[in-house]
Amino acid sequence: MTRDTPQDADSEAPSDAAVDETAADNAATDGGTAAGADDVALDPWGSSTVADYRKLFDEFGIEAFDEVLPDVPEPHYLMRRGVIFGHRDYRPVARALREGEDAAVLSGFMPTGDPHIGHKLVFDEIVWHQERGADAYGLIADLEAHSARGLSWDEIDEHARDYLLSLLALGFDPEEGELYRQSTNREVQDLAFELGSKARFAEFEGIYGFDGETSVSHMQSVVTQIADILYPQLEEPKPTVIPVGPDQDPHMRLARDVAARTRYFKVTEAYASFAADPGERDHLAAAYGALASDDGDPVRCADAADWLDTEMTPDADRDAAIEKLRAAGKEPLRPRVRFLDRNATEEAFDALIEAIPGEKRRYDEHVDAFGMDRAAAEELAREVELDHGGYGFRAPSSIYHRFMTGLTGGKMSSSVPASHISLLDDPEDGYDKVKAATTGGRETAEKQRELGGEADDCPVYELYAYLLAGDDDDFATEVYEECVGGERLCGGCKEQAAELMREFLEDHQEKREEMEAVLEDVDIDLDSDRRGVAGDDH
């Protein structure tokens, strides 16, 4: 629990838990959980935080980032310290970066206020991926800001400029990347129109809680965001990552589903002519592995059914597999990859069949190939799709960073200036905000020295972990260990943090001024001539 402490003048604030090696088990790796956090309720247009990030792993299928961290080349300090805590399907992106293959990174910013240090996390993630060879995209979500938040176009124009200047000041290279606005990118709008045919209102109800009072423009902005997410793959499918907070995960889930629905073919593993669910296929694989012999005699479905009946513990998947195997009788049970027709034209389906090497068998709505592995089959399906006018999208990946706690405790809110540091704040104001911040210190300096500070519940410590320690893990570790060991008191810790914050803001704003000329040369219109009626329906 964060609190103002009487011993602030003498005590020190906790450091970043993210420096601990056991990020998944020790809150000290990430600065703890944001105070005032909600339970697991992901609302892309709210100000949600998450009370227990681990619940996201079970409830929404987000994977812990520390599991993929060893595969990431020169990981960013936000990754090393557990600030980036989760991912969806990041391994293809990590592999592409590691092997010098094509990859992309994209994230968007809804210009509803000044950019602040929470936004800096995403800016840094984009820049880091760009520096490692990924095609980088930064977009202004102005259609979303107007439809979902009711901002006027004049307000949007003003804030958009501020976001872009900070992104450039933090290292984004506009000559090697692309900056755009949703409202002026015709390719994104055309793609959104096409993708809209694969989205259904029932999904919007279930995912976002949309109802009869939701405006059509708000719903349209969701489809536009799906188009944004897939936009980097328009010219060529490639592993693409979207760095976001976990509240944006609903957009990622829908984008992945819609991307799959656009594909001409779905590729799965199979063992017989009949369809099987993933759990059933596991049982088929077990039976085949147990019964296959080197003498070349085929494994019959009926024999596989008998084996499952006697050797495997009963469950719904096993029983369903047995029923299907018995119906297939003497049909051979053989591993294969299956190409299912989703949206393919007749010409594309015929071309796929012709392109499959070796033994194959055609059915009305799918074709089975023997002797191909699934990865090769996926690439062949994508190649045929692209040759016949399809998109061939790869499922987009995402990485998720923790929310920052507000300096006053509770949520960091753009509407509460004292709770956050704006990247536009006067450096002296930034200094004063840090000095006035709540901490995770004890009630007295004596107790702090005896018990140690609570670094994992301290907004000031988060500043070290997420920003002020920069790439220096040793410094972040030192602050943390001195705090929890009782050597560091909050007063001195906040003074050090305040000085570092002032230096950061001075440096950042100098770079922003330098970027004014760069932004003038970027092909993006920051003076909208649009007219509209503001109105927030969310």
N, C-alpha and C positions, 0 to 999 in steps of 0.2 A: 504494500500500500504506500503510495507516495504521500508525502506530507511536508508542510513547512516545519522546520525544526528550530527550537530555541538556540541550538548550538551552531547555527549556520555560520556565524562569524569565525568560528574556530574549526568547524568540522569540514570534511571533504566528501565529495559526491562519488558514488560508485562508478566503476568503469564498465566497459563493454563485455557482456557475457559471451559475445561472439568469438572471443579469443580462445575459449575452452575447446578442447578437441572433441568432446562428446556433445555436439550440438543438438542431437535429437533428444538427449536425456537430461541435459543440464541447462537450465534457463540462463545460466551465466554466459552462454554463447551468443545471446541475442539481445540482451538488455531487458529480458522479461516480457511480460504481457502488458499491453496497453491498459492502463487503469480505466475503469468505466466501460470496459469492453462488453460488447453484446455477446450473446451466445452465437452459435453458428447460423447466421442469417446473412446471406450474401446479396446485397442490393447495390447494383452498379450506380444508382443515382442517389443513394443515401450517404451517410457518413459512418458506415459500419466499421467496427473493428471486430476482432475475433477473440473470444475469451480463452479458447484453447486451440491453438493451431493444429494440434495433433488430431483433433476431431475431423479436420478437413481430409485427412488421409483416408479415413474409413468412410465418411459420409459422401464425399464427392470424388474419391479416386485420385486425389492429388498425391504424388509420391514425394518422399523426403529427399531434399536436394543432396544431403550428405552421401546418399547412395550413388549418385552420379558424379560427385565432386572429383574422385580420382581420375575420371576420364576427361576432365576439363583442362585444357592447356593454359598454364599461368592464370589460375582463377583470380577474379577480382576479389578485393578484400571483403566486399559484401557477401560473396559466396563463402570465403574461408571462415568468416565469423558467424555464419548462420543467419545473417540478416535476410539473405535470399534463402528461404527455408523449404520451398517446395517447387515442383515442376510437373508438367504434363509432357511426356514424350520428348524430353530434351536430348536424349542420347544421339539421335541423328544429327542434331546441330553440333553437339560436342565433337562427334566424329568428323564432321565436315571441317570444323575449325582446326582440328588436330591434323587432318590430312591435307589441308589446303584446298579443299573442294568448295564449290559454290554453296553459299548460305546467305540468309537474310535476317535482319532484325527490324522490327517496326513497333512503334508505340505512338499513341495519340494523347493529346492534351485538350481537355475541355476548358476553354478560356473563361472561367467564371470568376476569377479573382487574380491576385498577384501570384506568380510562381513562388513557392516556398521550399524549405529544405526537404520536405517530404517528396516534392517533385524531383528534387536533385537525384534521388535514388534512381529514378527511371532515366533521367538524362545520362547519368553515369553508366547505366547498363547499356544504353544504346551506343554510347561512345566506345565503351570497352569492346563490344562486338565489332563495331566498325574498324577499330584499330587492329583487330585480328582477322580482317579480310572479309567480313560479312557486308553485303549490300545493306545500307542503312537508310531507314525512312522515318521521318518525324512528321506527324500530321496535326493539324489544328481541327479538332472535332467541333466545327462551328455549327453544322446542322444540328448536332446533338445539343449543343449549348442553347440554341434558339428554341428547339422543339421541346426539350425535356426540362430546361431550366428557365426558359422565358427571357433570356437576355436579348437586349436590342443589338442590332448589327453594329452600332457605334461602340457599344461596350465590348463586343466581341473583337472588333478591330484593334481596340486599345490593348486588351489583354493578350491577344495573339502575338503582337509585336514583342511584348515583354517575355513571353515564353520562348520565342525563337531566339531572341538575343541571349538569354541565359543558356539555352542549348548550345548555341555557337560558342559562347564564352567558355563553356565547359569542355570544348574540344571537338564538337561535331564538324566534320569537313563537308561543306555543301557541294564541293566539286566532285566528291566521291560518293555523295549520298543525295537524297531527294527530300525536300520539304514541300508540303502542299496543304491546301485547305480542302475539306470535303466538298464545299460548295462550288469550287472552281475546277475540280478534277473530273472531267467528263468520263474518263475511263472507269473511275471508281463508281460513278453514278450509273453508267451502262452495266457494269458488272453487278451492281446492287439490283438492278431491274431483273437481270437473268437469275440471280440467286434467289430473288423473292419468289420465284415459281417453285422453289424447293422448301420453302418455309411455310408453316401453317399457324393460323391464329391460335389454335389449341396449345401449341408450344409456347406462344407468348403468354398465354394465360398461366400455364403451368410453371414456366421459368421465371417470369417477371411479375406475375400477378396482374397483368393487363385485364381490363374489363370494358364494359360498354362506355365508360367515361374516358377511356384513353384515346387521345387524338391519333388520327391516322399518321400525322407527321412524326409523332413520337415512335410509332411502330416502324415507320419508314427509316428513322434514324438507326434503329437496331439492324436492319438489313444493310444499311450503309456501313455500319461498323463491321459486319461480316465481310463486306466487300473490301474494306480497309485491310482486314487481317489477311485476306487472300491476294491482295493487290501485288505484293512482291513476286508472286508466282505467275503473273499474267504472261510474261514473255517466256519464262522457263520454270517448270516446277523445281523447287529446291527446298531443303530444310529451312524452315522459317520460325523464328522465336518471337514471341510477343511478351515483353517484360511488363508486368502489371501487379497491382495489389490484388489480394484474394477476392475482394469484392467484385472484381471484373471477371471472375471465373465463369459466371453464367454466359457471357459473350463467347468465351473460348469453347465451352461445351457445345453451344449451338453452332458456332463456326465449324467445328470439327465434324459435326453431324451433317451440316449442309454441304460441306466440301465432299464428304463421302457420297452424298446423294447425287452429285453432279457427275460422278465417275461412270464411264461406260461399262466397266467390269468390276466385279468384286472377286477377289482371289481368296480362297480358303484351302485348308488341307482337308482331305477326304480319304476314305478307305474302301467305299463301296458306291454303288450307283445311287443309293438313297441319301437324303439330306440328314445331317446330324448336328445337334447343338454342340458347343465347345465341350461341355462336360461329357456328353456321349462320346465325342471323338477321343477324349482321353481314355475312356474304357476300350474303344476300338483299337487304339494304339497299344494299350497294354496287352490285349488279347493277341494282336498280330505279333508283337515282340516275343511273347511266350511261345507261340506256335510255329513261327516261321523256322524253316530248316534250310540247311545248306544244300540239300539234295534237289532243290528246285520244285518240290511238290507244292502245289498251291494250298493256301489256308482257306478253307471253306467257311462261309458265314455261319452255317449251322454248327460247325465245330467250335467257332469262336463264341457262339452263344452258350454252348455247353461249358466251355472253360470259364466264362464270366459267372455262370450260374453256380459253379462249384468253388471257384477260387477267390472271388471278389465279394467284399461286404455289401449286402444289399443297400441300395439307395435309389432315389428316383432316376438319376442318370443311368445307373447300371441297368435298372429294369427296363428303361426305354430302349437302351442299346440292345438288350437281349431280344426284345420284341421285334425290333427292326431286323436284327440278324436272322431270327427264325423265319421271318417273312421272306428274306432274300434266299434262304435255303442253301443251294449248292453254289451260289455265285461266289467267285473268288474274292477274298478280302485282300486288297493290295493298296499300299500307300500311293497317293497321287495328289496333284494340285488341281483344284477346280476353278474354272473361270465361269462366273455367273453373269448373265446378261442383265445389266441394270438399265442403261440408257443407250446402248449401242445401236447404231444403224445396221441394217442388214449387211451393207458393204463392210462395215467395220468388223462385224461378227465373222463374216467369211474370211476377212483378211487375218484376223486373229488365228483362226483355225489353220490357215495356210502357213502362218508364221511359227506355229508351235513345232518344235523339232521332235523327232522320234515318234513313239507310239502315242496315240490319242484316241479318244472316243467322243463322238458328238451326240448330244441329247437335244431336246427341243429348246431348253433355256440355259443350258450350260454345256461346257466341254471339259472333259477330264484329260489331263496330260500325265504321262508316266515317265519318270526319269528326270523331271525338273524339280529343283527346290523352290520354295516359296518366294525367296528374294528374287530369283531370276524370273519367275512368273510375274511378279509385281512389275518389274521393269519392262517386260515384254508387253503386258497389258497397257502400261502407260505409253509406251512407244506407239502402239497401234492407235490408241485413243488420240494422241497428238497428231498423228498422220491423217486422222479423219475428222479433224475439227473440234476435238474436245479440249478441255482444260488440263486434265491430268494432274489435278492438285494433289500435293502431299498434305497429309493432316498437319495443320499448324501446331507448333509447340508453344509452351508458355513457361515462364518462371515467375515465382511469386515472392514478393518481399513483405516483411512485417510492417505493420503500421507503426508510426512513431507516436509515442505518448505526448500529449500536449505539455508545454512547459509549466502550465498551472495545474497539472494532473488531469486525468480523464482524457477525452479525445482531443487530438489536435484539430482545430477548426479554423477555416479561413475567415469565418465570421467573428472569431474571438482573437483579435490581434495579439493579445498577451500570450496566447497559447502556442504560437508558432513564430518562427523567424522567416520573414519574407526575404527573398533574394534581392528585393528592392529596398529593404530597410536601411536607414542611415546606420553606418557602422556603430555609432554611439548608442543608438536605440537597440541594436542587436546585443551590444555589451550589457545594457541595462536589463533587457529581458532575461538574459542568462543569469545575471546576478539575482534577479527576483524570482527565479524558478524554484519550484518545489524540489525536494531531493528525497533520497532513500536513506537519509541519515537518521541516527537515533535522537532521543529527546535531549540528551546532553552530550557534551564532548567526552565526559567521563565514560558514559555508556558506549559511546562510539569506539573509544579506545579499548574498552573491555570486550564488547560483543562484535565489533566491526560493523560497517555500514551494509545496507541492503542494496547492493549495486543493481540487482536484477529488477528492482522496483523504482529505479531512479531516472527521471527524464534527462537529468544532466549527464548521467553516465551514457545514456543512449546517444547523446551528442558526440561523445568521444568515439563510440563504437561505429556510428553511422556516418560520421563526417570529420570530426576534429582530429582524430588519430590518423586520418588518411590511410596510406598504404603501410604504415608502421605498426605491425602487429605487436612488436615488443613494447611499444609505448602503450597501446591499448591494454595489453596484459598487465603492465606495470600499474596503470591506474586502477584496474580492477582488483588486483591482488592487494595493493596498498589500502584500498577501501575496505574490502571484506576482512582484511587483517587488522583493521583498526589504526593503521598508521596515517591514513589520509582522512582529513576532516573536511566537512562540506564547504566551509568558508574558503579555504585555500583552493579547493577543487573547483568551486564555481568561479573564483577569480581567474584561475588558469584557463578554464573553459571560455569565460567571457572574453579574455584577451585573444584567444585563438579565434573565436567567432568574429571579433572585430577585424582581425587580420584577414580572415577569409572573405568577409563582406567587402572590405576595401579592395582586395585583389580581384574579386569577382566583378565588382562594379567598374573597375578600371578596364577589365577585359570586355565587359559589355559595351563600354564606350568605343573601344577599338573595333568591335563587331558591327557598329552602326554602318560603317562603309561597306562591310562584307554583306550585310543584309540587303543593302540597296542593290547589290548585284545579283541577288538570288531571284530566280524566276518565280515569284509568289506575290500576289496582289494583296496588300495589307489595308487597302482602302476600299471597302465593299460599297457598291452602289445599290445594294439590295434594300428593299422596303419590306416590312413585315409587321405582324401584330403579335406582341409578346404575350405569353401566357404559359404558365407552368401547370401541366395537367398531372404531374406525378405526385 
